[in-house]
Amino acid sequence: MGTVGTDRTTMTGVCAAAGLTERYFYESFSSKRDLVVAVVDALADEVRDTARRALETTEGSEIDRVRAALTAVVTLLLDDPHKGRIAVVESTASVELRTQRHHTLAGVVDFVSAAAATMWGPRAAPEPQRQLAGLMLVGACSELLLARLDGTRDLAIVDIVDAATALFVSTTRRD
């Protein structure tokens, strides 16, 4: 998926890359759709766990913690371009993944909203605004990652993180 795309991914190709027979594939997945959904779900869990771990283990200000979480996620998706492609390109391009992407996106938006509420306390923007902020953050980060992954923009990780941090702070906190 991260190399040839979801549409060109075949069970035979997956089995060949994994060094398994198709029999083993069908013991775990009943179809290609089940496989691609499982891959996207696993990547979404990895992204969420990476962000949560960075938020919980980083010392410093709230902004330092946000920056650490965003750095961890952006680095995860750019250090392995296959993961970046699955998260940013394939999740929107594949018919098989569009419904799953909407479900995953709702979870990310809820995570952003809850993190902002916890982080900012009484200074947090109200719930509807935090939900919109989560959607904007995902959309903006996706476009920045896509520009880096497809080579249309030479963006450093720090530049992506700075822009995403500024967006998060400005849209989730009332001053």
C-alpha positions in Angstrom: 0.0 0.0 0.0 2.7 2.4 0.9 4.7 1.6 -2.2 2.3 0.9 -5.1 -0.9 2.3 -3.6 -4.1 0.6 -2.3 -5.7 0.1 -5.7 -2.6 -1.7 -7.1 -2.0 -3.8 -3.9 -2.9 -7.4 -4.4 -3.1 -10.3 -2.0 -0.5 -12.1 -4.1 1.8 -9.2 -3.8 1.3 -8.8 -0.1 2.0 -12.5 0.4 5.1 -12.4 -1.8 6.5 -9.4 0.1 5.8 -11.1 3.4 7.1 -14.4 2.3 3.8 -16.2 3.0 1.4 -18.3 1.0 -2.0 -17.0 0.3 -3.4 -19.6 2.7 -1.9 -17.6 5.6 -3.4 -14.4 4.3 -6.9 -15.9 4.3 -6.4 -17.1 7.9 -6.1 -13.5 9.0 -8.1 -11.6 6.4 -11.2 -12.5 4.4 -10.5 -9.9 1.7 -8.2 -7.2 0.6 -10.6 -4.7 2.1 -10.1 -6.3 5.5 -6.4 -6.0 5.1 -6.3 -2.3 4.1 -8.7 -1.4 6.9 -6.5 -3.2 9.4 -3.4 -1.4 8.1 -5.0 2.0 8.4 -6.4 1.2 11.8 -3.0 0.0 13.0 -1.3 3.2 11.6 -4.0 5.4 13.2 -3.4 3.7 16.6 0.4 4.2 16.1 -0.1 7.9 15.4 -2.4 8.4 18.3 -0.1 6.5 20.7 2.9 8.5 19.5 1.1 11.8 20.1 -0.2 10.7 23.5 3.2 9.4 24.6 4.9 12.7 23.6 2.3 14.7 25.4 2.6 12.7 28.6 6.4 12.5 28.7 7.4 16.0 27.7 8.1 18.5 30.4 7.8 22.2 29.9 5.0 24.5 28.9 1.8 23.4 27.1 3.2 24.7 23.9 6.3 22.6 24.4 4.2 19.6 24.8 2.1 20.3 21.7 5.3 20.9 19.7 6.7 17.5 21.0 3.5 15.6 20.1 3.4 17.2 16.6 7.1 16.6 16.1 6.7 12.9 17.0 3.8 12.4 14.6 5.2 14.3 11.7 8.5 12.5 12.1 6.8 9.1 12.3 5.0 9.8 9.0 8.0 11.3 7.2 10.7 9.0 8.4 8.8 6.1 6.8 7.3 7.6 3.6 5.2 4.4 3.3 3.4 5.3 6.5 3.0 8.9 5.3 1.6 7.8 2.0 -0.9 5.5 3.6 -2.0 8.1 6.1 -2.2 11.1 3.7 -2.6 9.7 0.2 -4.1 6.3 0.3 -6.7 7.0 3.0 -8.3 9.6 0.8 -7.7 8.1 -2.6 -8.9 4.6 -2.0 -12.6 3.8 -2.2 -12.1 1.0 0.2 -10.7 3.4 2.8 -12.9 6.5 2.6 -15.5 5.3 5.2 -12.7 4.1 7.5 -10.9 7.5 7.1 -14.1 9.3 8.3 -14.2 7.0 11.3 -10.5 7.6 12.0 -10.8 11.3 11.5 -13.6 11.5 14.1 -11.3 9.8 16.6 -8.4 12.2 15.8 -10.7 15.3 16.2 -12.0 14.0 19.5 -8.4 13.4 20.6 -7.4 17.0 19.6 -10.4 18.4 21.3 -9.9 16.5 24.6 -6.1 17.3 24.6 -6.9 21.0 24.2 -9.5 21.0 26.9 -7.1 19.2 29.3 -4.2 21.4 28.3 -5.8 24.8 28.4 -8.4 24.2 31.1 -10.7 27.2 31.5 -8.8 29.0 28.7 -9.8 26.2 26.2 -12.1 27.2 23.3 -15.6 25.9 23.6 -16.3 22.4 22.3 -17.7 23.2 18.8 -14.6 25.3 18.1 -12.2 22.6 19.3 -13.8 20.1 17.0 -13.4 22.5 14.1 -9.8 23.1 15.2 -9.2 19.4 15.1 -10.5 19.2 11.5 -8.5 22.2 10.4 -5.3 20.7 12.1 -5.7 17.4 10.3 -6.4 19.1 7.0 -3.5 21.5 7.2 -1.1 18.8 8.4 -2.2 16.5 5.7 -1.6 19.1 3.0 1.9 20.0 4.4 2.8 16.3 4.7 1.6 15.6 1.1 3.6 18.6 -0.2 6.7 17.2 1.4 6.0 13.6 0.4 5.3 14.3 -3.2 8.2 16.8 -3.5 6.2 19.9 -4.4 7.6 21.7 -1.4 10.9 21.3 0.3 9.6 21.5 3.9 11.6 20.8 7.0 9.9 18.9 9.8 10.5 21.9 12.1 8.6 24.2 9.6 5.6 21.8 9.5 5.6 21.5 13.3 5.8 25.3 13.8 2.9 25.9 11.5 0.8 23.1 13.1 1.6 24.3 16.6 0.6 27.8 15.8 -2.7 26.6 14.3 -3.4 24.4 17.3 -2.7 27.1 19.8 -4.6 29.8 17.9 -7.7 27.7 17.3 -8.1 25.8 20.6 -7.2 28.5 23.2 -8.9 31.6 24.3 -6.6 34.3 25.5 
